[in-house]
Amino acid sequence: MVLRRFGARSLGLLATVLCASLATHPASAQTAAAAAATPAAAGPAQGDLHRGKELSYTCLGCHGVDGYKNAYPNYSVPKLEGQHPEYLIAALQGYRSGDRSHITMHSQATTLSDQDIVDIAAYFAGKPLVSEHKPTGTPPQAAALCVTCHGQDGVTIAPMYPSLAGQHADYLTRALDEYKKGGRKNPIMSGFVANLTEAQIEEIAEYFSKQSPALKTEKRPFSTLTAEADKETEHK
């Protein structure tokens, strides 16, 4: 496993303390978030990029096509290139365990070993985004806590958190909605979104979707689908 059991529990406890701290001391949020992220500094487990690419042939059927959408409910499949492998590992483990509810992702993830997940994460991550500290616009008030972990420009402050810069707005809206309704089980995120209105969720999603440097869609090997997608992109 990427994190020793004790380390994972410690991160969970630190995150809980952080959440409470942010609620009462927002001015020191950035410092507290950085402190909570310190245990991740040891670095990720080593993933085999080449093996990860071989294992990702089914993943690329959705995550390797620009503009591809989940059929029902209808929303954009997330961009993954530029995320940190630590976050992608945690996400896949969540789909495998059921902490993230998505029947297709659960079915795929349950076939993967821990090493498979590490290798796939290494392949999709590529080169993680690096902040240029030049946010586009001013974060909406509803995103005041979001930026403490996800960065003002949407580039995460620590590998265990996802970068949001340039992510599809409708995917971000869907993810926040799932945290709110229990489709994703994360006590900190669930507590944060509990009191957000639909309008605030959409405002947060729109803000981060316009940030850069942006996440990208991993290119899949040439196929009819990718050829059609490339043609559509050229005409836009």
C-alpha positions in Angstrom: 0.0 0.0 0.0 1.2 3.5 -0.7 0.6 4.7 2.9 1.3 2.6 6.0 -1.9 2.1 8.0 -0.6 4.3 10.8 0.3 7.1 8.3 -3.1 7.0 6.7 -4.9 7.2 10.1 -2.6 10.1 11.1 -3.5 12.0 7.9 -7.2 11.5 8.6 -6.8 12.8 12.1 -4.8 15.8 10.9 -7.4 16.6 8.2 -10.2 16.5 10.8 -8.2 18.9 13.1 -7.5 21.1 10.1 -11.2 21.2 9.1 -12.2 22.4 12.6 -9.3 24.9 12.6 -10.4 26.4 9.3 -13.9 26.9 10.5 -12.7 29.1 13.4 -9.4 30.6 12.2 -9.7 31.2 8.4 -6.9 33.7 8.4 -4.3 31.0 9.3 -5.9 28.4 7.0 -3.0 28.3 4.5 -0.4 27.7 7.2 -2.5 25.0 8.8 -3.2 23.2 5.6 0.5 23.2 4.7 1.3 21.7 8.1 -1.3 19.0 7.7 0.2 18.0 4.4 3.7 17.5 5.8 3.4 13.7 6.3 3.0 13.3 2.6 6.5 14.7 2.0 8.0 11.2 2.1 6.9 10.8 -1.5 4.8 8.3 -3.4 5.4 4.6 -4.0 7.2 4.0 -7.2 5.0 3.2 -10.1 5.9 1.5 -13.4 4.9 3.9 -16.1 5.1 1.3 -18.9 3.1 -1.3 -17.0 0.6 1.4 -16.1 0.1 2.3 -19.7 -0.5 -1.4 -20.6 -3.0 -1.7 -17.8 -4.8 1.5 -18.8 -6.2 0.4 -22.1 -9.8 0.2 -20.8 -9.4 3.4 -18.7 -8.4 5.3 -21.9 -11.7 4.3 -23.5 -13.2 7.2 -21.4 -10.3 9.2 -19.9 -8.4 9.3 -23.2 -11.0 11.1 -25.3 -11.3 14.9 -25.1 -14.9 15.9 -24.3 -16.1 12.4 -23.5 -19.1 12.3 -21.2 -20.5 9.9 -18.6 -23.7 8.5 -20.2 -26.1 8.8 -17.2 -26.2 11.1 -15.5 -24.6 13.2 -18.2 -21.3 15.0 -17.2 -17.8 15.2 -18.5 -15.3 12.5 -17.7 -12.5 14.1 -15.6 -9.1 15.1 -17.0 -6.4 13.2 -15.1 -3.0 14.3 -16.6 -1.4 16.7 -14.2 -2.8 15.2 -11.0 -0.4 13.8 -8.4 -0.2 10.0 -8.3 -1.0 10.0 -4.6 -4.4 11.5 -5.2 -5.2 9.2 -8.1 -4.2 6.2 -6.0 -6.6 7.4 -3.2 -9.4 8.0 -5.7 -9.0 4.5 -7.3 -8.9 2.9 -3.8 -12.1 4.8 -3.0 -13.9 3.5 -6.1 -12.6 0.0 -5.2 -13.8 0.1 -1.6 -17.1 1.8 -2.5 -16.3 5.0 -0.7 -16.9 6.6 -4.1 -20.1 5.5 -5.8 -19.8 4.8 -9.5 -20.7 1.3 -10.9 -18.3 1.4 -13.8 -15.4 2.7 -11.8 -16.1 0.2 -9.0 -16.2 -2.7 -11.5 -12.9 -1.6 -13.0 -11.1 -0.9 -9.7 -12.1 -4.2 -8.0 -10.0 -6.0 -10.6 -6.9 -4.1 -9.7 -4.2 -5.0 -7.2 -2.6 -2.3 -5.1 0.5 -2.3 -7.4 -1.8 -2.1 -10.5 -3.3 1.1 -9.0 0.1 2.6 -8.2 1.3 1.9 -11.8 -1.9 3.3 -13.4 -1.7 6.4 -11.2 1.9 7.0 -12.3 1.0 6.7 -15.9 -2.0 9.0 -15.8 -0.4 11.6 -13.6 2.4 12.3 -16.0 4.0 15.5 -14.8 1.9 17.0 -11.9 0.9 20.6 -12.3 3.2 23.3 -10.8 1.6 26.5 -9.6 2.5 29.8 -11.3 0.7 31.7 -8.5 -1.3 33.7 -11.0 -5.0 32.9 -10.4 -7.5 34.0 -12.9 -9.9 36.3 -11.2 -10.8 36.4 -7.5 -12.0 33.3 -5.7 -15.7 33.5 -4.9 -16.6 33.8 -1.2 -18.0 30.2 -1.3 -14.5 29.0 -2.3 -12.7 30.6 0.7 -11.9 27.3 2.3 -11.4 25.4 -1.0 -8.3 27.4 -1.9 -6.5 26.5 1.4 -6.0 23.0 0.1 -6.6 23.2 -3.7 -4.8 26.5 -4.2 -6.1 29.9 -5.5 -5.1 28.9 -9.0 -6.5 25.4 -8.5 -3.1 23.7 -8.2 -3.1 21.6 -5.0 -0.8 22.5 -2.1 -0.1 18.8 -1.3 -0.1 15.6 -3.4 -2.9 14.0 -1.4 -5.4 16.7 -2.6 -6.6 16.9 -6.2 -5.7 19.9 -8.4 -8.8 21.5 -9.9 -7.3 23.9 -12.4 -8.9 23.5 -15.8 -11.1 20.6 -14.8 -14.5 20.4 -16.5 -16.9 22.6 -14.6 -19.7 20.0 -14.9 -17.5 17.3 -13.4 -16.6 19.5 -10.5 -20.3 20.3 -9.9 -21.1 16.6 -10.0 -18.2 15.7 -7.6 -19.4 18.3 -5.0 -22.9 17.2 -5.4 -21.9 13.6 -4.6 -20.0 14.7 -1.5 -23.1 16.5 -0.4 -25.5 13.6 -1.0 -23.2 10.8 0.2 -22.1 9.4 -3.1 -18.6 10.1 -2.0 -17.7 9.4 1.6 -15.3 12.0 2.9 -16.2 13.6 6.3 -14.3 16.8 5.6 -15.7 17.4 2.1 -19.2 16.3 3.1 -19.1 18.8 6.0 -17.8 21.6 3.8 -20.5 21.2 1.0 -23.4 20.5 3.4 -24.5 24.1 3.5 -23.6 25.1 0.0 -26.4 26.0 -2.4 -26.5 24.7 -5.9 -25.6 28.2 -7.1 -22.5 28.3 -4.9 -21.4 24.9 -6.1 -21.7 26.0 -9.7 -19.8 29.2 -8.9 -17.0 27.2 -7.3 -16.8 24.8 -10.3 -16.8 27.6 -12.8 -14.0 29.5 -11.0 -11.6 26.5 -10.8 -12.4 25.3 -14.4 -10.9 28.6 -15.7 -7.6 28.4 -13.8 -4.2 27.5 -15.3 -1.9 25.7 -15.7 -4.7 23.2 -16.5 -5.2 19.5 -16.2 -5.3 17.6 -19.5 -6.9 14.6 -21.0 -4.4 11.7 -21.4 -3.9 10.9 -25.1 -5.0 7.4 -26.0 -3.6 5.4 -28.9 -5.1 6.3 -32.3 -8.6 5.0 -32.9 -11.9 6.0 -34.6 -13.0 7.8 -31.4 -9.9 9.8 -31.0 -9.8 10.7 -34.7 -13.4 12.0 -34.5 -12.6 14.0 -31.3 -9.5 15.5 -33.0 -11.6 16.6 -36.0 -14.2 18.3 -33.7 -11.4 20.1 -31.8 -9.9 21.4 -35.1 -13.3 22.9 -36.1 -13.8 24.7 -32.8 
